[in-house]
Amino acid sequence: MARYQLTEVMIRTSFEETGVDEKYFPIYDNIAKRYFEDILKEGLALDVQTKDDNYVVSSLNLADEYISYYVREAEKGHCEQWCDTIAEKGEDDYWAYRDAYDFIDSEEERERELSIHANSLSEDPVFVERYIYLFKLLEENSYEMAKEYSKAFHHCIDNGKSQYYAQGYAYAVSEYNYLEPFCHIFAEAYEAAKEQGKNDDEAISLGRALTNKEKNKQ
């Protein structure tokens, strides 16, 4: 029998100290109790407990961390399952979000949650579209690459370039990390291919071929 027992008063007091909205108390209450039981069952309890280091403190600290992640995702509009996955992971990197996405059975629900996630990162539709595309490709650096793509795309548009040119330039920058002169070569080739009715793969292939040809001359 543990010397320090988790009580309703302790849970309520700890929850109120988080400053989290009252509507999340049932979730906090449940997870705090679960963590407490897990610590006991899995043999993670301390051999020597003190007032500041015991089963209760450990379980409530874990509950605090869990609820911080859970609330952040819930306030974005995510479903309970998505929020729980992120909170259990206790991380906000690509693979945590990928698990949250993959663990949802319904394809329609998965896409809805991914859309919420992407739009929470930026209000820029160019970024959102690119991020979702990279996310589905299992690209760990989806955020950084989409951000770079968006920046390059808007730079071109702001300087009077066509959408096709901007797409090609942004692709060259974010995917291939070409030096500036070669980004323009790629963009011009991509633009020409698209204007001729080529699909993205064909336009990219042409852009890479012409860019590599120019690089080999130097």
C-alpha positions in Angstrom: 0.0 0.0 0.0 1.4 3.4 -1.0 2.0 5.8 1.8 0.7 8.7 -0.3 -2.7 8.1 -2.0 -4.2 10.2 -4.8 -7.4 11.8 -3.7 -10.1 13.8 -5.4 -9.0 16.9 -3.6 -5.5 16.5 -4.8 -6.6 16.1 -8.3 -8.9 19.1 -8.2 -6.2 21.3 -6.6 -3.6 20.3 -9.1 -6.0 20.8 -12.0 -6.9 24.3 -10.9 -3.3 25.2 -10.7 -2.9 24.5 -14.4 -5.3 27.3 -15.3 -7.0 25.0 -17.8 -10.7 25.5 -18.7 -13.1 23.6 -16.4 -14.5 21.7 -19.3 -11.3 19.6 -19.4 -11.4 18.5 -15.8 -13.0 15.1 -16.5 -10.1 14.3 -18.9 -7.6 15.5 -16.3 -9.3 13.5 -13.5 -9.3 10.4 -15.6 -5.7 10.6 -16.8 -4.3 11.5 -13.3 -5.9 8.4 -11.9 -4.7 6.2 -14.7 -1.1 7.4 -14.4 -1.3 6.7 -10.6 -2.5 3.2 -11.2 0.1 2.6 -13.9 2.9 3.7 -11.7 1.8 1.2 -9.1 1.2 -1.7 -11.5 4.3 -1.3 -13.5 6.6 -1.2 -10.5 7.7 2.4 -11.2 6.9 3.5 -7.7 9.6 5.0 -5.6 11.3 2.8 -2.9 11.4 5.8 -0.6 8.6 8.4 -0.8 8.8 11.9 0.5 6.4 14.8 0.5 7.9 16.2 -2.7 8.7 13.0 -4.5 6.0 10.3 -4.4 3.4 8.5 -6.4 0.9 11.4 -6.3 3.5 14.0 -7.4 4.6 11.8 -10.2 1.1 11.1 -11.5 0.0 14.7 -11.3 3.1 15.9 -13.1 2.4 13.5 -15.9 -1.3 14.6 -15.9 -0.1 18.3 -16.1 2.0 17.5 -19.2 -0.7 15.5 -20.8 -3.4 18.1 -20.4 -1.2 20.9 -21.8 -0.8 19.0 -25.0 -4.4 17.8 -25.1 -5.9 21.3 -24.6 -3.6 22.9 -27.2 -4.8 20.5 -29.9 -8.4 20.5 -28.7 -8.6 24.3 -28.9 -7.5 24.1 -32.6 -10.6 22.0 -33.2 -9.1 18.5 -33.2 -11.1 15.4 -32.3 -10.6 13.5 -29.0 -8.5 10.7 -30.6 -6.1 13.1 -32.2 -5.7 15.1 -29.0 -5.1 12.0 -26.9 -2.4 10.7 -29.3 -0.5 13.9 -29.2 -0.9 14.2 -25.4 0.3 10.6 -24.9 3.3 11.2 -27.1 4.1 14.4 -25.2 5.7 15.7 -28.3 4.8 18.0 -31.2 7.2 16.8 -33.9 6.3 15.3 -37.3 6.1 11.7 -36.2 3.8 12.5 -33.3 1.4 14.2 -35.7 1.9 11.4 -38.2 0.8 8.9 -35.6 -2.2 11.0 -34.7 -3.1 11.0 -38.4 -2.5 7.3 -39.0 -4.3 6.1 -35.8 -7.6 7.5 -37.1 -9.6 4.7 -39.0 -11.9 6.9 -41.0 -10.2 8.3 -44.1 -12.6 11.3 -44.1 -11.9 12.0 -40.5 -8.1 11.7 -41.1 -8.3 14.3 -43.9 -10.3 16.6 -41.8 -7.8 16.4 -38.9 -4.9 16.9 -41.2 -6.6 20.0 -42.7 -7.1 21.4 -39.2 -3.5 20.7 -38.3 -2.1 22.3 -41.5 -4.2 25.4 -41.2 -3.2 25.8 -37.6 0.4 26.2 -38.8 -0.3 28.9 -41.3 -3.1 30.9 -42.9 -1.3 30.8 -46.2 -3.0 28.5 -48.6 0.2 27.9 -50.6 1.9 26.6 -47.4 -1.1 24.5 -46.4 -1.4 22.8 -49.7 2.4 22.1 -49.9 2.5 21.0 -46.2 -0.3 18.4 -46.7 1.4 17.1 -49.8 4.7 16.6 -48.0 3.1 15.3 -44.9 1.5 12.5 -46.8 4.8 11.6 -48.4 6.2 10.9 -44.9 8.6 13.8 -45.2 9.9 14.5 -41.7 10.8 18.1 -42.6 7.4 18.9 -44.0 7.0 22.1 -42.1 10.4 23.5 -43.0 10.1 22.6 -46.6 6.6 23.9 -47.0 7.6 27.2 -45.3 10.6 27.5 -47.7 8.4 26.7 -50.7 5.8 29.3 -49.7 8.4 32.0 -49.2 10.0 31.3 -52.6 6.6 31.1 -54.3 5.4 34.5 -53.0 8.7 36.1 -53.7 8.3 35.3 -57.4 4.6 36.4 -57.5 5.5 39.6 -55.8 8.1 40.2 -58.5 5.6 39.7 -61.4 6.4 36.1 -62.3 3.7 33.7 -63.4 2.2 31.1 -61.1 3.9 28.3 -63.1 7.2 30.1 -62.8 6.7 30.6 -59.1 5.8 27.0 -58.6 8.9 25.8 -60.5 11.2 28.2 -58.6 9.7 27.2 -55.2 10.2 23.6 -56.1 13.8 24.1 -57.1 14.5 25.9 -53.8 12.7 23.6 -51.4 13.3 20.3 -53.0 16.7 20.5 -54.7 18.4 23.4 -52.9 19.7 24.7 -56.2 21.8 27.9 -56.2 20.0 31.0 -57.4 20.9 30.9 -61.1 19.9 27.3 -61.4 16.6 27.9 -59.6 15.7 30.4 -62.4 16.8 27.9 -65.1 14.6 25.2 -63.5 11.7 27.6 -63.1 11.8 28.8 -66.7 11.9 25.2 -68.0 9.0 24.2 -65.6 7.0 27.2 -66.7 7.5 26.4 -70.4 6.5 22.7 -69.9 3.3 23.6 -68.0 2.3 26.1 -70.7 2.7 23.3 -73.2 0.2 21.2 -71.3 2.7 19.0 -69.5 1.9 17.5 -66.2 3.9 18.2 -63.0 6.1 15.1 -63.3 7.0 15.9 -66.9 7.6 19.6 -66.1 9.9 18.7 -63.2 11.8 16.2 -65.3 12.4 18.8 -68.0 13.4 21.3 -65.4 15.9 18.9 -63.8 17.3 17.9 -67.1 18.0 21.4 -68.3 19.3 22.5 -65.0 21.7 19.6 -64.7 22.8 20.3 -68.3 23.7 23.9 -67.4 25.4 22.7 -64.2 27.6 20.3 -66.1 28.9 23.1 -68.3 30.5 24.8 -65.3 
